[in-house]
Amino acid sequence: MTAELRAAARHFDRRRFLTTTGAAAALAFAVNLPAAGAASAAELDARKISEDPFTLGVASGDPLPGSVLLWTRLAPRPYEPGGGLPRGRVQVRWELAHDEAFTRIARRGHATAHPEFDHTVHAEVSGLAPGRAYYYRFRAGGWLSPAGRTRTAPHAAARVGELRLAAASCQAYHDGYFTAYRHLAEEDVHAVFHLGDYLYEYAVDAAGGHRRYTDRQLPAHFNRETVTLEDYRMRYALYKTDPDLQAAHAAHPFVVTWDDHETENNYAGSVPENDVPPAEFLVRRAAAYRAYWENQPLRAPQQPAGADMRLYRRLGLRDHSQFDIHDTR
């Protein structure tokens, strides 16, 4: 048994793993999914990226009194597998400032965008003042990302007059435009809670469903249900090219959890909606969970392991407010 297979097997319930279907699913994880580590790929010189890699915008999430998570994904051609980048890790610089003009830098650093994680970046920035707004951006080679605005949570003992929150859920790209996000981007809120169904797994035709595009066509790849890791990654790319969704992410930190469509309609645990063998479905669930973590502003403890992902967590935003983020429906 290879080291990769041993690692995959550990993420299964022992009783399930001892069955034939469990062993088959573990083997599928080891063979068909990228390695969980990530430093094996050669380094790609970011100066050779010839197209804007920040087509999917920026985001921040899970604000704490002294830290926040910054996210982006390098994808110069977002509707292509791998985002149009070769397999190679890319060094990405980030900076966080007190002001919109970035004249007063609070923190700066760098992170690696690994091809194993589809060139996504999750930068955990600490040492920040509580209850403060900050501005952030990324650099890759000669390219500069759009700027985002985030906010740390108030100190636990702070006296805060009010806490302004927004909630969002059930955003089906094929059902129409995300104009509500355009308005949300203009609101003054401390955080946005996304309650699930960030994407839908259903096919999206060339016209974008009810968006009825007349000036462009979506690639045929989207006109099928998401099943594989590449399917889910490209579906997130489709959603995140929406300018209104990008604007909301850039304006506010998000706190996210899932419902069912991030994987499949009406699934429960290892039970799929349709008559699919559990081992086969768990491979699909592993792909969906991995793509979810890659494309959301989530911290390292939420990184999935095979078909398992610990999404529940607790955020305290002020002395009398506690938020328990569940990963159940």
Secondary structure, 3 states (H helix, E strand, C coil): CCHHHHHHHCCCCHHHHCCHHHHHHHHHHHHHCCCCCCCCCCECCHHHCCCCCCCCCEEEEEEECCEEEEEEECCCCCCCHHHHCCCCEEEEEEEEECCCCCCCEEEEEEEEEEHHHCCEEEEEECCCCCCCEEEEEEEECCEECCCEEEECCCCCCCCCCCCCEEEECCCCHHHCCCHHHHHHHCCCCCEEEECCCCCCCCCCCCCCHHHCCCCCCCCHHHCCCCCCHHHHHHHHHHHHCCHHHHHHHHHCCEEECCCCCCCCCCCECCECCCCCCHHHHHHHHHHHHHHHHHCCCCCHHHCCECCECCCCEEEEEECCEEEEECCCC
